[in-house]
Structure formats: C-alpha cells, structure tokens
Amino acid sequence: MLDEMIENKTDFDITSKSVFSNEKKTFTSRSVAALLAKNKVPSSHKRIADNYIIVKKIFKFQACMSRISNVEKSFLEKFDFNTLEFTTMKQMFSELELLQKWSESEDKQTRDAADEIMLIRVKELKFLESSSYASISNEIYNGYEALQQYLKEISKFQTVSGMKNLYS
C-alpha cells in the first residue's frame, strides 16, 4: 500500500505554489489577498474598493490620473510607508493587515489615518494603471498587485451578480 501511494505521488510542492498559481509564477498574491479579505473587512475599505472597481469597469482609467502630492507622500512617510511603486508584496500584505486593525480602532484619529492611507494607496494604484505601470522599474516591487487583488476580493461589484446590479 505504501508503494502504491509513493507511485501516485505528484510533484506538486505545496510550499512553493498556491492553489491559484499558474506556470509562470510559483506563488501568487491571490490566496493571501483572499485570506486578508476573509478577515473582518472595515466598511471604509469595502466602500473604497467598490468605488475603485466601478471606476475601473466604466472608465478603465483612460483619463490621466495624477501622482500623489508631496503632502500625501509625507503622510505615508509619517507612518513609515513607502510609495506604492517601491512596496514589495510582503510589505503590502503587512500594511493591509495593519490598516484593517487601525480601521477597527477605538481612536478616531487612527481610523481616519487608516482611511486616508487607503485612499492614497488607491490613488497611487490608479496612476500606475493609467500609466500602464511604466513607472515601475523593478519586478521586486510588486505590492500594487497585492493591493489590486485585495480590492477585487472585498468589492461586491466583482461578482457577476454585483456587476448586473451595476448596469441595471
């Protein structure tokens, strides 16, 4: 029986591939973003994600989106966050987890800061999409993929029934 199990064993390595992986990537952000989305997602994050998906589906970011301002950049630096162009996937996952915690905080300033950071991140993502990711020069800094997948996972308009509601 043991020999039979060894013969039927596949070469699938669960430590290097997720269920959603394809041949090009050994790991995708989809599974981690899905796990983050399964947490208690703040309503402000859902609202921001819904707005992002609606604008993306209707306008497809054809209009020129501006970069974040120096004030917004300094606000991110105040909390020791890089700009989205220079954020790795691991940094983005920990940042999203932190923003979820901050959004559930008792302190109003902390909640407001979390919402402001999320809005800045979405603004950065819109700029990167409108510029066809031309400003990203290094494949290591792909935190934008994690943010994009997180927004897709938590939006109610990403599903087929949600899209029917959008167009009716």
Steps between C-alpha positions, in 0.01 A plus 500: 500500500784740582666428165173575323473837676858588407435414134188719490679793662508814290780751478276774635687686772251670730768720651587674175166521319160619600177355367463796264854484358567468131804376315673840489480574871577265785303715739216742444358766722145380443492250786649741757274782384203265530602415855530868586159561344349225714595694813256750634534761228417857607209663320726784388724252317195347330376843396840593357524165318151538354584849369827369352329208321217717364741759361722226357209321328343814355793732423791253494729781626530657157509847646837615619525447872739716695772377732459541872590840636796576724260539793363151441851360457611657829186359665606151390855563622363610837378141547818356344334381178668507160320619192317224316763493226760393757292261709554127491217253517597397854502863613157556344350196673626615839384854424149381406481295817610802703248727327222254580598510868524878499156531339349305790676714762319690773704813421339720233837641385631150437189404302521820296871444430429144382229623263724777369785256435263266318377786280858600421584141410206476261598832343851364446359180350279698260802700387704186444219343298443813291871521420504128412738432790774692316640653817572161656856407416558193713306176518574467872275794579166345410296601802251661264391147395416412860301821546318449172404143590390603850268764354355245258441247777312737731290682240140394460510605133763244401245218492268438205189585702666817625584606145138441394394743773754751374363508145128486585 
